[in-house]
Amino acid sequence: MAKLERSLSMLDVFCIASGAMISSGLFVLPSIAYAQAGPASIISYIFASLLIIPGLLSKAELATAMPRSGGTYFYVQRSLGPLWGIFTGMANWFSLALKSAFAIIGIIALIEVSAALFDIQLSQFQLKSAGVLCCLFFTFLNILSVKSTTRFQIFLVAGLLIILTLYITSGFNSVRISRFDNFMPQGWSSVLSTAGLVFISFGGLTQVANIAEEVRNPARNLTLGMILAWLVVSLFYFLTIIVTFGVLYGEELESSYAPIALAANTFMSTPGFVLLSIGALTAYITTANGGLLSASRSPLAMSRDKLLPALLGRVGKTQTPYVSIIITSLFMIAAITMLEIEILVKTASTLMIILFLLDNASVIIMRESKIQSYRPEFCTPLYPYLNIIAIILYCLLIIDMGLIPLLISAGFFLLSILWYFLFTRHHTKTSSAVMRIVQRVTDIQLKTSTLENELRDILIERDNIIEDRFDRLIRSCEILDIPDSPQPEKLFAQIASSMAEELKVNRTQLYEKFIQREKQSATIIEPGLAIPHIIVNGREVFCVSVIRAKQGIKFPSSDDPVKVIFALAGSADQRNFHLRALMAIAQTLQQKNFVENFLAARTTEDIRNLILLSSRKRDSN
């Protein structure tokens, strides 16, 4: 699997997340929200901002545990399985690409308005051609490199925040309290329904998790970047809308699709109108650019899992998924040139809320699966209550979106089912966390541990664990899980049988050496733990066996039954490594709750992963 470059800092994350939020939700939707709920739509924006928090926290947890391209797709596929993974991946791709296409349509609208100021009439073909050129420009940026994309994004977001700051500080003195009379004309029901309408304003916040694989130190940079983006953008939304509602009359707000530029014109005259139009253009550019960047990572992740053709997973010399970027761009161009965007944008909003719902469900599934290699560096607070409440609230928002988006989303899910059964059911081999829960409840042993091993390898990469020789031995060694309580002699016979072939030594000789070693001096290092180790004939050979005996084995030299055993056997020329292996085992055993987790592990692969993920000091050789 081709790896992507980890080049993004917290500033990059902040700018991608901020740029994805500040768009039509701020420059267009306030007019529509005001028409539905009056001045109280300010509260709707606050509710929408608060409703995004559970999704933000859940995605931060999942992203720090599994920093991989694909975002929600990757998390849902690993927690709920490939069928839900297909639906989530396609929904994520579909909604983000359409959101970006809608932003480019906003650019087209601004071009049309600007041309009209100079009495220039542009045809629909010319306008759509301009949109296609914009899309091609963003495609070039994304293929060039992700760092080039984010540098461009930083420049745009900085300019946008400066313009909004100027707007807020200049306009506050022009706010009239009388504009907020009859604050809630339609009652609380309209405020709540409008919160669902403007929820999409904040929906772009967590799309940065789609590129978590390309973020340096995701535990810090991804989490803090998203939280800071939420705080800053929510504050800008709140202050900007207060100024806009406090400056314009209700009739002006309801009749304009450029309310902020219109308000700027009242207290900053024509220069203000032009400046805020530039701000709107900047917002649309950041949304389109960042949206293409994030959307293109969903098909990349799905191709890695064989849910989409491998072609979509190709990474070029610039370490960007160029095929996925190009196909996403073509989809956006098709939407710009051919599709009626209004219904599709509302459908994209519905799909986005479903994705937030599934993020919270994934956290619950991953936590309850008790997979030991699921180790997020950020954990959702108030678990599971916050997640359950969020799922309920998101369901209410989805219902409130209307019948047509619900029907399209249902049809979308049916297509995902067909794709799964016709094309991918026999190709995907990854297990899911929900199957681990079934395993725990029914006590049925799963045949594979692909998910556990995948999460283990992700953590090794995330924590920059450089595997040493002892790790490589543990990866390939035999792990014996002894259900009963045999005599030590029987245990040593089993260990000798497991090691004989690899060491190329007669198992009887091995057995006798273990027995003799135990008679010379006890190998129990502390109650319940033993490390029998022997020297064998030959050169450059070394072998490890790990044994778990839940019932305990009674060694003559100890009153306490032994439950955790590491057996070592190596040739005389391996004495130095023998000592290093003993040190590695000692450091591993000293890890917090290691013995408890060792004994509680469901499978031998869980035991192997527990050892491989220990935070001991690795040998540089």
GUKE-497214 format. One line per field, with one value per residue (C-alpha): x, y, z; residue number from 1. Coordinates in steps of 0.2 Angstrom, whole numbers, plus 5000, padded with zeros to 4 digits. Last residue first. Example, Ala and Ser with C-alpha at 12.3 -4.5 7.8 and 13.67 -1.06 7.14 Angstrom:
<nodes>
X = (5068; 5062)
Y = (4995; 4978)
Z = (5036; 5039)
i = (2; 1)
</nodes>
This chain:
<nodes>
X = (5101; 5093; 5085; 5068; 5064; 5047; 5031; 5022; 5013; 5021; 5017; 4999; 4998; 5004; 4992; 4978; 4984; 4983; 4964; 4952; 4965; 4960; 4976; 4987; 4977; 4978; 4997; 5000; 4990; 5003; 5019; 5032; 5030; 5036; 5051; 5055; 5052; 5064; 5077; 5076; 5078; 5093; 5101; 5098; 5104; 5121; 5121; 5117; 5134; 5129; 5114; 5096; 5081; 5068; 5052; 5040; 5027; 5012; 5000; 5011; 5002; 5008; 5017; 5033; 5048; 5039; 5030; 5011; 5003; 4989; 4971; 4973; 4989; 4997; 5012; 5024; 5038; 5054; 5068; 5086; 5098; 5115; 5125; 5121; 5118; 5106; 5106; 5091; 5078; 5063; 5055; 5041; 5028; 5014; 5023; 5039; 5055; 5050; 5065; 5069; 5087; 5097; 5081; 5072; 5087; 5088; 5069; 5071; 5087; 5078; 5063; 5075; 5084; 5068; 5063; 5078; 5085; 5083; 5079; 5064; 5058; 5061; 5052; 5034; 5038; 5050; 5036; 5024; 5036; 5040; 5022; 5020; 5034; 5027; 5011; 4996; 4983; 4970; 4966; 4984; 4985; 5002; 5009; 5020; 5033; 5032; 5028; 5036; 5053; 5051; 5048; 5063; 5074; 5069; 5053; 5054; 5039; 5034; 5019; 5007; 5017; 5016; 4998; 4993; 5001; 4992; 4975; 4978; 4983; 4967; 4956; 4964; 4961; 4954; 4944; 4933; 4929; 4911; 4908; 4891; 4892; 4911; 4911; 4896; 4906; 4921; 4910; 4905; 4923; 4925; 4935; 4944; 4944; 4936; 4935; 4921; 4908; 4914; 4906; 4888; 4884; 4892; 4887; 4869; 4869; 4877; 4864; 4851; 4860; 4859; 4840; 4838; 4848; 4837; 4821; 4827; 4832; 4815; 4805; 4811; 4826; 4817; 4819; 4838; 4838; 4828; 4840; 4855; 4847; 4845; 4863; 4870; 4861; 4869; 4886; 4886; 4880; 4893; 4905; 4905; 4922; 4927; 4945; 4960; 4976; 4965; 4971; 4961; 4975; 4967; 4950; 4937; 4923; 4913; 4925; 4925; 4906; 4903; 4915; 4908; 4890; 4896; 4904; 4889; 4878; 4890; 4889; 4870; 4871; 4882; 4871; 4856; 4867; 4872; 4853; 4850; 4864; 4857; 4840; 4847; 4860; 4850; 4864; 4872; 4887; 4892; 4887; 4897; 4912; 4911; 4911; 4926; 4935; 4932; 4939; 4954; 4958; 4955; 4968; 4980; 4981; 4995; 5013; 5020; 5027; 5009; 4998; 4987; 4972; 4958; 4966; 4963; 4945; 4932; 4928; 4946; 4950; 4964; 4951; 4940; 4953; 4958; 4939; 4937; 4953; 4947; 4933; 4946; 4956; 4941; 4933; 4948; 4949; 4930; 4927; 4943; 4937; 4919; 4926; 4938; 4924; 4913; 4927; 4929; 4911; 4914; 4927; 4917; 4902; 4913; 4921; 4903; 4898; 4906; 4890; 4876; 4886; 4893; 4875; 4873; 4889; 4883; 4866; 4871; 4856; 4845; 4826; 4824; 4837; 4831; 4813; 4820; 4829; 4848; 4860; 4857; 4854; 4871; 4880; 4872; 4876; 4894; 4897; 4889; 4897; 4914; 4913; 4908; 4923; 4935; 4929; 4926; 4943; 4951; 4943; 4948; 4966; 4968; 4962; 4972; 4988; 4989; 4984; 4988; 5007; 5010; 4995; 4995; 4985; 4972; 4967; 4949; 4949; 4949; 4931; 4927; 4923; 4914; 4897; 4897; 4887; 4878; 4869; 4860; 4845; 4844; 4845; 4831; 4820; 4824; 4821; 4805; 4799; 4803; 4791; 4788; 4790; 4805; 4814; 4799; 4811; 4829; 4830; 4826; 4843; 4851; 4869; 4879; 4892; 4895; 4898; 4916; 4923; 4912; 4917; 4935; 4936; 4927; 4940; 4954; 4946; 4945; 4963; 4970; 4958; 4965; 4983; 4982; 4972; 4986; 4998; 4987; 4986; 5004; 5007; 4995; 5005; 5004; 4989; 4979; 4984; 4980; 4963; 4960; 4964; 4953; 4938; 4940; 4941; 4925; 4916; 4922; 4915; 4899; 4898; 4902; 4889; 4876; 4879; 4888; 4881; 4893; 4885; 4900; 4891; 4883; 4900; 4902; 4885; 4889; 4906; 4899; 4886; 4900; 4910; 4894; 4893; 4911; 4905; 4891; 4903; 4913; 4898; 4894; 4911; 4909; 4892; 4896; 4913; 4906; 4891; 4901; 4913; 4898; 4888; 4903; 4908; 4891; 4892; 4911; 4909; 4902; 4918; 4932; 4921; 4913; 4931; 4938; 4922; 4922; 4939; 4945; 4964; 4971; 4975; 4966; 4966; 4969; 4956; 4943; 4944; 4944; 4929; 4920; 4924; 4919; 4903; 4898; 4902; 4892; 4876; 4883; 4887; 4869; 4861; 4871; 4866; 4848; 4850; 4854; 4839; 4830; 4831; 4817; 4814; 4811; 4815; 4830; 4837; 4835; 4844; 4858; 4861; 4870; 4887; 4889; 4883; 4888; 4906; 4916; 4915; 4928; 4940; 4940; 4943; 4957; 4965; 4965; 4972; 4986; 4990; 4991; 5004; 5002; 5017; 5014; 5017; 5006; 5010; 5007; 5000)
Y = (4985; 5000; 4990; 4997; 5004; 4997; 5005; 4989; 4988; 4972; 4963; 4967; 4963; 4945; 4943; 4949; 4937; 4923; 4927; 4935; 4944; 4944; 4936; 4947; 4962; 4959; 4955; 4971; 4982; 4996; 4990; 4981; 4964; 4973; 4980; 4962; 4954; 4967; 4964; 4945; 4948; 4959; 4946; 4933; 4945; 4946; 4927; 4923; 4914; 4901; 4896; 4901; 4896; 4907; 4903; 4917; 4912; 4920; 4910; 4902; 4896; 4903; 4892; 4893; 4882; 4866; 4875; 4873; 4879; 4892; 4890; 4905; 4897; 4909; 4904; 4914; 4905; 4913; 4906; 4910; 4903; 4911; 4895; 4877; 4868; 4875; 4887; 4888; 4900; 4897; 4915; 4913; 4924; 4921; 4927; 4935; 4930; 4911; 4902; 4892; 4886; 4870; 4859; 4871; 4871; 4852; 4851; 4864; 4855; 4838; 4845; 4852; 4836; 4827; 4840; 4836; 4853; 4862; 4878; 4882; 4863; 4860; 4876; 4871; 4853; 4859; 4871; 4857; 4845; 4859; 4861; 4842; 4843; 4858; 4848; 4853; 4866; 4867; 4880; 4882; 4896; 4893; 4907; 4902; 4915; 4925; 4942; 4940; 4936; 4952; 4962; 4954; 4959; 4977; 4987; 5005; 5012; 5029; 5030; 5032; 5019; 5006; 5011; 5008; 4991; 4986; 4993; 4982; 4967; 4969; 4971; 4956; 4944; 4930; 4914; 4922; 4912; 4911; 4915; 4922; 4939; 4941; 4935; 4946; 4961; 4956; 4955; 4973; 4978; 4972; 4960; 4964; 4951; 4961; 4952; 4940; 4953; 4966; 4966; 4959; 4959; 4975; 4985; 4979; 4985; 5001; 5004; 5001; 5014; 5027; 5023; 5027; 5043; 5048; 5044; 5054; 5069; 5069; 5067; 5082; 5087; 5086; 5067; 5069; 5082; 5070; 5056; 5068; 5072; 5053; 5049; 5064; 5058; 5041; 5048; 5060; 5046; 5034; 5042; 5058; 5064; 5057; 5050; 5057; 5046; 5033; 5015; 5002; 4988; 4980; 4977; 4979; 4978; 4990; 5004; 5001; 5000; 5015; 5026; 5019; 5024; 5042; 5042; 5034; 5049; 5061; 5052; 5052; 5071; 5072; 5062; 5074; 5089; 5080; 5077; 5096; 5099; 5087; 5095; 5112; 5107; 5104; 5094; 5096; 5108; 5110; 5092; 5085; 5096; 5090; 5072; 5075; 5083; 5067; 5057; 5068; 5068; 5049; 5046; 5058; 5051; 5062; 5057; 5070; 5055; 5048; 5038; 5025; 5020; 5024; 5011; 4998; 4997; 5000; 4990; 4982; 4989; 5000; 5005; 5012; 5022; 5031; 5033; 5042; 5053; 5063; 5071; 5079; 5088; 5092; 5100; 5110; 5118; 5121; 5127; 5138; 5145; 5148; 5158; 5168; 5173; 5178; 5189; 5197; 5201; 5207; 5219; 5225; 5229; 5238; 5248; 5253; 5260; 5255; 5256; 5252; 5242; 5231; 5225; 5221; 5211; 5202; 5198; 5192; 5181; 5196; 5197; 5190; 5201; 5217; 5214; 5211; 5228; 5227; 5233; 5222; 5206; 5208; 5213; 5199; 5187; 5192; 5191; 5173; 5166; 5173; 5165; 5149; 5150; 5153; 5140; 5126; 5130; 5129; 5112; 5105; 5110; 5105; 5087; 5085; 5093; 5085; 5067; 5068; 5070; 5076; 5075; 5066; 5050; 5062; 5067; 5062; 5069; 5087; 5083; 5087; 5106; 5104; 5101; 5118; 5128; 5111; 5113; 5129; 5119; 5108; 5123; 5131; 5116; 5120; 5139; 5136; 5125; 5138; 5151; 5158; 5177; 5174; 5191; 5202; 5217; 5212; 5226; 5239; 5235; 5244; 5239; 5253; 5254; 5235; 5237; 5242; 5230; 5215; 5219; 5222; 5205; 5197; 5204; 5198; 5181; 5179; 5184; 5172; 5158; 5161; 5161; 5146; 5137; 5141; 5133; 5119; 5114; 5116; 5105; 5092; 5091; 5095; 5084; 5095; 5111; 5105; 5099; 5116; 5124; 5111; 5116; 5134; 5131; 5121; 5135; 5147; 5136; 5136; 5154; 5155; 5142; 5151; 5166; 5181; 5199; 5213; 5229; 5233; 5229; 5214; 5206; 5207; 5199; 5184; 5181; 5181; 5168; 5157; 5158; 5152; 5138; 5133; 5132; 5120; 5109; 5108; 5103; 5091; 5083; 5083; 5075; 5061; 5056; 5054; 5046; 5034; 5030; 5028; 5017; 5006; 5005; 5000; 4985; 4983; 4981; 4991; 4996; 4995; 5001; 5014; 5021; 5021; 5029; 5042; 5048; 5041; 5043; 5034; 5041; 5026; 5029; 5048; 5049; 5039; 5050; 5066; 5060; 5057; 5074; 5083; 5073; 5076; 5095; 5098; 5100; 5114; 5124; 5120; 5126; 5142; 5144; 5141; 5154; 5167; 5161; 5170; 5186; 5179; 5160; 5155; 5170; 5174; 5156; 5159; 5176; 5169; 5155; 5164; 5171; 5162; 5144; 5148; 5147; 5148; 5130; 5121; 5136; 5133; 5115; 5117; 5132; 5123; 5107; 5117; 5127; 5111; 5104; 5094; 5085; 5067; 5060; 5047; 5029; 5017; 5000)
Z = (5080; 5088; 5102; 5107; 5124; 5130; 5125; 5122; 5105; 5099; 5116; 5116; 5097; 5100; 5115; 5104; 5090; 5103; 5105; 5117; 5128; 5147; 5153; 5143; 5148; 5166; 5164; 5155; 5167; 5166; 5157; 5168; 5159; 5143; 5151; 5158; 5141; 5132; 5145; 5143; 5124; 5127; 5137; 5124; 5111; 5119; 5122; 5104; 5100; 5112; 5102; 5107; 5117; 5126; 5134; 5140; 5152; 5160; 5171; 5184; 5200; 5216; 5229; 5219; 5216; 5212; 5197; 5198; 5181; 5181; 5175; 5163; 5156; 5143; 5134; 5123; 5113; 5107; 5096; 5092; 5080; 5074; 5077; 5082; 5099; 5112; 5127; 5138; 5144; 5156; 5159; 5172; 5179; 5191; 5207; 5201; 5191; 5190; 5181; 5196; 5196; 5192; 5191; 5179; 5167; 5167; 5163; 5149; 5142; 5143; 5132; 5120; 5118; 5116; 5103; 5092; 5086; 5070; 5080; 5069; 5069; 5087; 5095; 5095; 5101; 5114; 5121; 5122; 5131; 5143; 5147; 5150; 5162; 5171; 5175; 5166; 5172; 5158; 5144; 5137; 5125; 5116; 5105; 5091; 5086; 5069; 5075; 5092; 5083; 5073; 5089; 5097; 5082; 5083; 5077; 5075; 5084; 5076; 5087; 5072; 5062; 5076; 5079; 5061; 5062; 5077; 5070; 5055; 5066; 5076; 5060; 5052; 5066; 5057; 5061; 5074; 5090; 5095; 5113; 5108; 5117; 5114; 5096; 5092; 5100; 5089; 5074; 5077; 5077; 5059; 5049; 5033; 5019; 5005; 4988; 4990; 4995; 4982; 4966; 4966; 4984; 4989; 4974; 4976; 4995; 4990; 4977; 4991; 5002; 4989; 4986; 5005; 5003; 4988; 4998; 5013; 5002; 4994; 5011; 5020; 5030; 5047; 5048; 5047; 5061; 5072; 5068; 5072; 5089; 5094; 5088; 5098; 5114; 5112; 5109; 5124; 5135; 5130; 5134; 5144; 5135; 5119; 5120; 5112; 5110; 5103; 5107; 5097; 5098; 5113; 5104; 5118; 5105; 5116; 5112; 5094; 5093; 5103; 5093; 5077; 5082; 5085; 5068; 5060; 5066; 5059; 5043; 5043; 5045; 5030; 5020; 5024; 5019; 5003; 4999; 5002; 4990; 4977; 4978; 4975; 4962; 4946; 4937; 4920; 4920; 4938; 4943; 4929; 4933; 4951; 4945; 4934; 4949; 4959; 4945; 4943; 4962; 4963; 4949; 4956; 4974; 4980; 4984; 4971; 4961; 4960; 4971; 4963; 4974; 4962; 4950; 4963; 4958; 4972; 4988; 4987; 5004; 4997; 4983; 4997; 5005; 4988; 4984; 5001; 4999; 4984; 4994; 5006; 4994; 4983; 4998; 5003; 4986; 4983; 5001; 5001; 4984; 4990; 5005; 4995; 4983; 4998; 5005; 4988; 4988; 5006; 4999; 4984; 4995; 5008; 4994; 4988; 5004; 5021; 5032; 5021; 5008; 5021; 5024; 5006; 5005; 5021; 5014; 4997; 4993; 4995; 4997; 5015; 5022; 5014; 5020; 5038; 5038; 5038; 5051; 5066; 5056; 5047; 5063; 5073; 5059; 5058; 5077; 5078; 5063; 5068; 5085; 5077; 5065; 5079; 5091; 5078; 5070; 5086; 5090; 5073; 5074; 5092; 5087; 5071; 5077; 5094; 5091; 5073; 5076; 5058; 5047; 5030; 5037; 5044; 5027; 5028; 5046; 5038; 5034; 5052; 5050; 5033; 5042; 5051; 5038; 5034; 5051; 5044; 5039; 5054; 5065; 5055; 5061; 5079; 5077; 5068; 5082; 5095; 5089; 5072; 5076; 5088; 5090; 5086; 5088; 5084; 5071; 5085; 5093; 5078; 5073; 5065; 5078; 5076; 5057; 5056; 5069; 5061; 5043; 5047; 5056; 5042; 5029; 5040; 5042; 5023; 5020; 5033; 5025; 5008; 5012; 5023; 5009; 4996; 5008; 5011; 4992; 4989; 5004; 4997; 4981; 4962; 4961; 4972; 4964; 4947; 4952; 4960; 4943; 4933; 4945; 4941; 4923; 4924; 4933; 4920; 4906; 4916; 4915; 4897; 4892; 4903; 4893; 4900; 4899; 4902; 4908; 4920; 4936; 4926; 4925; 4944; 4946; 4934; 4941; 4959; 4953; 4945; 4961; 4970; 4957; 4962; 4980; 4975; 4966; 4983; 4992; 4979; 4980; 4999; 4999; 4986; 4993; 5010; 5004; 4993; 5008; 5020; 5009; 5005; 5023; 5029; 5018; 5022; 5041; 5056; 5065; 5052; 5038; 5049; 5054; 5036; 5028; 5042; 5037; 5021; 5023; 5039; 5056; 5066; 5084; 5083; 5069; 5079; 5094; 5084; 5074; 5090; 5097; 5081; 5079; 5097; 5095; 5079; 5088; 5098; 5082; 5075; 5091; 5090; 5072; 5076; 5091; 5078; 5068; 5082; 5071; 5060; 5060; 5042; 5032; 5043; 5039; 5021; 5022; 5034; 5021; 5008; 5014; 5030; 5026; 5008; 5014; 5030; 5035; 5023; 5025; 5044; 5043; 5029; 5039; 5056; 5049; 5040; 5056; 5066; 5053; 5037; 5030; 5033; 5015; 5009; 5009; 4995; 5000)
i = (621; 620; 619; 618; 617; 616; 615; 614; 613; 612; 611; 610; 609; 608; 607; 606; 605; 604; 603; 602; 601; 600; 599; 598; 597; 596; 595; 594; 593; 592; 591; 590; 589; 588; 587; 586; 585; 584; 583; 582; 581; 580; 579; 578; 577; 576; 575; 574; 573; 572; 571; 570; 569; 568; 567; 566; 565; 564; 563; 562; 561; 560; 559; 558; 557; 556; 555; 554; 553; 552; 551; 550; 549; 548; 547; 546; 545; 544; 543; 542; 541; 540; 539; 538; 537; 536; 535; 534; 533; 532; 531; 530; 529; 528; 527; 526; 525; 524; 523; 522; 521; 520; 519; 518; 517; 516; 515; 514; 513; 512; 511; 510; 509; 508; 507; 506; 505; 504; 503; 502; 501; 500; 499; 498; 497; 496; 495; 494; 493; 492; 491; 490; 489; 488; 487; 486; 485; 484; 483; 482; 481; 480; 479; 478; 477; 476; 475; 474; 473; 472; 471; 470; 469; 468; 467; 466; 465; 464; 463; 462; 461; 460; 459; 458; 457; 456; 455; 454; 453; 452; 451; 450; 449; 448; 447; 446; 445; 444; 443; 442; 441; 440; 439; 438; 437; 436; 435; 434; 433; 432; 431; 430; 429; 428; 427; 426; 425; 424; 423; 422; 421; 420; 419; 418; 417; 416; 415; 414; 413; 412; 411; 410; 409; 408; 407; 406; 405; 404; 403; 402; 401; 400; 399; 398; 397; 396; 395; 394; 393; 392; 391; 390; 389; 388; 387; 386; 385; 384; 383; 382; 381; 380; 379; 378; 377; 376; 375; 374; 373; 372; 371; 370; 369; 368; 367; 366; 365; 364; 363; 362; 361; 360; 359; 358; 357; 356; 355; 354; 353; 352; 351; 350; 349; 348; 347; 346; 345; 344; 343; 342; 341; 340; 339; 338; 337; 336; 335; 334; 333; 332; 331; 330; 329; 328; 327; 326; 325; 324; 323; 322; 321; 320; 319; 318; 317; 316; 315; 314; 313; 312; 311; 310; 309; 308; 307; 306; 305; 304; 303; 302; 301; 300; 299; 298; 297; 296; 295; 294; 293; 292; 291; 290; 289; 288; 287; 286; 285; 284; 283; 282; 281; 280; 279; 278; 277; 276; 275; 274; 273; 272; 271; 270; 269; 268; 267; 266; 265; 264; 263; 262; 261; 260; 259; 258; 257; 256; 255; 254; 253; 252; 251; 250; 249; 248; 247; 246; 245; 244; 243; 242; 241; 240; 239; 238; 237; 236; 235; 234; 233; 232; 231; 230; 229; 228; 227; 226; 225; 224; 223; 222; 221; 220; 219; 218; 217; 216; 215; 214; 213; 212; 211; 210; 209; 208; 207; 206; 205; 204; 203; 202; 201; 200; 199; 198; 197; 196; 195; 194; 193; 192; 191; 190; 189; 188; 187; 186; 185; 184; 183; 182; 181; 180; 179; 178; 177; 176; 175; 174; 173; 172; 171; 170; 169; 168; 167; 166; 165; 164; 163; 162; 161; 160; 159; 158; 157; 156; 155; 154; 153; 152; 151; 150; 149; 148; 147; 146; 145; 144; 143; 142; 141; 140; 139; 138; 137; 136; 135; 134; 133; 132; 131; 130; 129; 128; 127; 126; 125; 124; 123; 122; 121; 120; 119; 118; 117; 116; 115; 114; 113; 112; 111; 110; 109; 108; 107; 106; 105; 104; 103; 102; 101; 100; 99; 98; 97; 96; 95; 94; 93; 92; 91; 90; 89; 88; 87; 86; 85; 84; 83; 82; 81; 80; 79; 78; 77; 76; 75; 74; 73; 72; 71; 70; 69; 68; 67; 66; 65; 64; 63; 62; 61; 60; 59; 58; 57; 56; 55; 54; 53; 52; 51; 50; 49; 48; 47; 46; 45; 44; 43; 42; 41; 40; 39; 38; 37; 36; 35; 34; 33; 32; 31; 30; 29; 28; 27; 26; 25; 24; 23; 22; 21; 20; 19; 18; 17; 16; 15; 14; 13; 12; 11; 10; 9; 8; 7; 6; 5; 4; 3; 2; 1)
</nodes>
